[in-house]
């Protein structure tokens, strides 16, 4: 498991409108595409690619299922999932902040200490 890798995925996808749209339309395809291309880039220089990084099956499933609760349990930073989820799902709700309230409600069962989100 790599909290860094989870957070890198969330950060990278959130900052690219094309990736956000692809993640919403077909999350399994985007996760596979990201693993095959974006994940291996360490610095943006082709010579600095890596092949040893990979999501675990549990991480991959949580990403494909848009399961922000499981991602938080696995160490993904909640601010990264929240900002991405706003881009993915906010337009699906009729009421202002309804998506954010649902996001928070699904995490409400957590008590301190929270899962470790340090990378």
Secondary structure by P-SEA (a helix, b strand, c coil): ccaaaaaaaaaaaaacaaaaaaaaacaaaaaaaaaaccccccccccccccccccccaaaaaaaaaccaaaaaaacccaaaaaaaaaacccccccccaaaaaaaaaaacccccccccccc
